[in-house]
């Protein structure tokens, strides 16, 4: 197997090009780089949103919001318990209700398990509603984009 001279890279100043842009020297002797290339711009129009994609994205984002809701509710309940807020509320209930307030404490009326269960129910309802809302909004966008032409977006190249 032989290689010909024409397939080899040429050496020397005549056969190589610099990968860096040419540099110029200004009046003060400072080195300036060559002017940057002009940015490319593309004007695009979003004429249709895929309903299946909108549903999947809405579902995933609403599940994430549901997880944040449950963790936030349990965390807030625990933080209020550690800060002693429930004890102060129990004192106020004892003052308002008098002797009958023995069974009416915050921990008795709303234990942590109940708060977590209610937060989970709210999160599941939000998942269903937000997923349906994303589908309806995608369908409404498609109808309105068919009437007015869609959403114009300009993209640039950095």
C-alpha positions in Angstrom: 0.0 0.0 0.0 1.6 3.2 -1.1 0.6 6.7 -0.5 1.1 9.3 -3.2 2.5 12.7 -2.5 -0.8 14.4 -3.3 -2.7 12.8 -0.5 -0.3 14.0 2.2 -0.7 17.3 3.9 1.6 19.9 2.5 4.1 21.5 4.9 5.4 24.9 4.9 3.8 28.4 4.8 2.3 27.9 1.4 0.2 24.8 2.2 -1.1 25.6 5.7 -3.8 28.0 6.9 -4.0 29.4 10.4 -7.0 28.4 12.4 -7.1 31.7 14.2 -8.6 34.8 12.6 -6.2 37.4 11.2 -5.1 40.1 13.6 -4.5 43.7 12.9 -2.6 46.3 14.7 -4.4 49.6 15.4 -2.9 53.1 15.7 -1.9 52.7 19.3 -0.1 49.4 18.6 -2.9 47.3 20.2 -3.7 44.0 18.6 -7.3 43.7 17.5 -9.0 40.6 16.2 -10.7 40.4 12.9 -14.4 41.5 12.9 -16.9 38.9 13.9 -19.0 37.1 11.4 -22.6 38.5 11.1 -25.1 36.7 13.2 -27.5 34.5 11.4 -31.2 35.1 12.1 -34.1 32.9 11.3 -37.7 33.9 11.6 -39.9 30.9 12.3 -43.6 30.5 12.9 -45.1 28.0 15.4 -48.1 27.1 13.4 -49.2 23.9 15.3 -48.6 22.3 18.7 -48.8 18.6 18.9 -51.6 17.7 21.4 -49.9 14.4 22.4 -46.7 16.2 23.2 -48.5 18.9 25.2 -50.3 16.2 27.2 -47.1 14.4 28.0 -45.3 17.6 29.0 -48.3 18.8 31.1 -48.5 15.4 32.8 -44.9 15.4 33.7 -44.8 19.0 35.0 -48.0 18.4 37.0 -46.6 15.3 38.6 -43.5 17.3 39.6 -45.8 20.0 41.0 -47.7 17.3 42.9 -44.6 15.9 44.5 -43.5 19.5 45.5 -47.0 20.0 47.0 -46.9 16.9 49.2 -43.3 17.5 50.3 -44.1 21.1 51.0 -47.2 20.4 53.0 -45.4 17.8 55.2 -42.4 20.0 55.6 -44.5 23.1 56.5 -46.4 21.0 59.1 -43.2 19.7 60.6 -41.6 23.2 60.6 -44.7 24.6 62.4 -44.6 21.8 64.9 -40.9 22.4 65.6 -41.3 26.1 65.9 -44.0 25.7 68.6 -46.8 27.4 66.6 -49.2 24.6 67.3 -48.6 25.0 71.0 -49.5 28.7 70.8 -52.6 27.9 68.7 -53.6 25.3 71.4 -53.2 28.0 74.1 -55.5 30.3 72.2 -58.0 27.6 71.7 -57.9 26.8 75.4 -58.5 30.5 76.2 -61.4 30.8 73.8 -63.1 27.5 74.5 -62.3 27.3 78.2 -62.5 23.9 79.9 -64.0 22.2 76.9 -60.8 22.5 74.8 -59.2 19.3 76.2 -59.8 17.3 73.0 -59.4 20.3 70.6 -55.7 20.5 69.8 -54.2 21.0 66.4 -52.4 17.7 66.6 -55.7 16.0 67.4 -57.8 17.8 64.8 -55.2 17.6 62.0 -52.5 15.0 62.5 -49.6 14.7 60.1 -51.1 11.7 58.4 -54.3 13.6 57.6 -52.4 16.6 56.2 -50.2 14.3 54.0 -53.3 12.5 52.8 -55.1 15.7 51.9 -52.0 17.0 50.2 -51.8 13.8 48.1 -55.5 14.1 47.1 -55.0 17.7 46.1 -51.9 16.7 44.1 -53.7 13.9 42.2 -56.5 16.2 41.4 -54.0 18.8 40.1 -52.3 16.2 37.9 -55.6 15.3 36.3 -56.8 18.9 35.9 -53.5 20.3 34.6 -53.0 17.5 32.1 -56.5 18.1 30.8 -55.9 21.9 30.8 -52.7 21.4 28.7 -54.6 19.4 26.1 -57.4 22.0 25.9 -54.9 24.9 25.6 -52.9 23.1 22.9 -56.1 22.5 20.9 -57.2 26.1 21.4 -53.7 27.3 20.2 -54.0 25.1 17.1 -57.5 26.5 16.3 -56.3 30.1 16.8 -53.1 29.6 14.9 -55.0 28.3 12.0 -57.0 31.5 12.0 -54.2 34.1 12.5 -51.1 32.2 11.4 -49.4 31.2 14.5 -46.7 32.6 16.8 -43.7 34.2 15.2 -40.3 33.4 16.8 -36.9 34.9 15.7 -33.9 32.6 16.4 -30.3 33.9 16.3 -27.0 32.1 16.0 -24.5 33.1 18.8 
